[in-house]
Amino acid sequence: MKFKEVRIPSKDLARIYNYIRRESADHQIITSNILSDDHMAELGRVAALRPDCPSAYLHWVLAFPQADVPKLAPELISKVWKRFFTLLEVPATCKYVVATHGADMQHSHALISRVGTDANIWLARFTVRKGIKATEALEKEFGLTVTPTLSYDAPSVRKPIFNKNEYEQKSRTHLPVRKEVIVSIIEESIKRSEGAFLLFMRACESQGLCAHVIERANDSNGISFAFEGVSYKGSQIAKGYSYTNLTKTLAAVARGEADVQAPERKAPEYQIQDVKALAETSALPASAPQVQRTEAELHKRGLLERLDKLRKDCPRELEFAVTLLFFIIGARLYVPRYYFMLRQQVRWLEEESREIKAEKAKKLEIMQREWVR
């Protein structure tokens, strides 16, 4: 079963509805939650409640394989669509109409209003991804033919992303470029990590690749890799090397999934051998206290960077507190259970600094207005 989605503006309602609902023997409406006979007018009235919605309608298509044609009937298709709406969490306030095309009913269309009768807009986020997953569940539930489809849960491809200069260098020298060496190191580090992120970072560092976790203000993390004086974001090396995808990969390794890297995407064999030889000469932290200490050092480094940035541009009222906290965190103390409290203090100082600056700017603006008068 195949699924397709198109978002339709309000102005195109008549065109799409007339395409879906053709007056012929092989085009028939099989299910709808619209009570009146004039479906298009009802859809238009509901969408008119929110004229600010640019794409007020969704056009969905479900196509069945040829092998399922003998099983198809209006009753079965109606059940499939209703179950499909349930899996995609379509609100009951949204109006829809479903019609079949063709005498064999091999595919059918649904026109859905994103605006509900309560004037709320259904955002319909990730409906394409959810729809593809829902088709797999529907095939099993209704005994339909299982068809190959995309898998969004599969690990991201960890193939190097080359730019123009790297392509030219590779074709000219016939030697691996820097990103391929980085990929081989990261892949070997993933295998040695046993699913632990800190062991993965330490394995990278032991092989000459410096991995650094970037803590952002919106509580999302990133990662960068530095090799031979050149730094890359993880996603610049390959799509599978972002912080999120690396976390998923390491979780898969921890669950015992041994296929960490597909054979066709491996780096050249001599690179892997060199990495293995280098790995044998470097010891990894094996005990839990060492891993915890490494984690504390990473947290400390991130907090010190944030405080150092705050010290350079900080209101005078907070200079003493910021400096004191900077030296407290920078001291050679290992108390990992307190780092959560310290992080909260740093965040509070950042927010307080922004508020003080905003208040001072507002007072200055008021004073300037009074002087002008």
RAMOBEL-V642156 format. One line per field, one symbol per residue. psi: psi as a letter, one per 20 degrees, with the letter a starting at -180 (. if undefined). burial: + if it has 16 or more other ideal C-beta (glycine too) atoms within 10 Angstrom, else -. A space follows every 10 residues. Layout:
# RAMOBEL-V642156
psi->???
burial->???
This chain:
# RAMOBEL-V642156
psi->pqpqpppprh hjggghghgg mpnrhjoqph qqjphrhngg hgghhghihm iiogniqpoq pppqrhhigh hpqhgghghg gghghghjlp qiipqrppqq pqhikhqqqp oppiprijjq pohlqkhggh gghhhghhgh hjkrppqqrq oiiqqqpmpq oqaghhgggg hgikqqrghh ggghggghhg hihkiphhhg hhhghijjoo pppoprhkjq qrqqpppkjp pqqhihgqhj jrgghhgggh hhghijohnh pqhijqrqhh ggggghghhh ipqqphqghh ghggghhggg gghhgghhhh hhmpqhhjgg gggghghghi qmqnmhiihg ghhhgghghg ghghggghgh hgghhghhhh hh.
burial->+-+-+--+-+ -++--++--+ +-----++-+ ++++----++ -+++-++-++ --+--+++++ -+-+---+-- -+---+++++ +--++--+-+ ---+++++++ +---++++++ ++++++---- ++-+--+--+ +++++--++- ---+------ ----++-+++ --------++ -----++-++ ++++++++++ +++-++++++ ++++-++-+- +++-+----- --+++-+--- -+-+++++-+ +++-++-+++ -++------+ +-----+--- +--++---+- ---++----- +--+-+-+++ -++--++--+ ---+---+-- -+--++--+- --------+- -++-++--++ -++------- ---------- ---
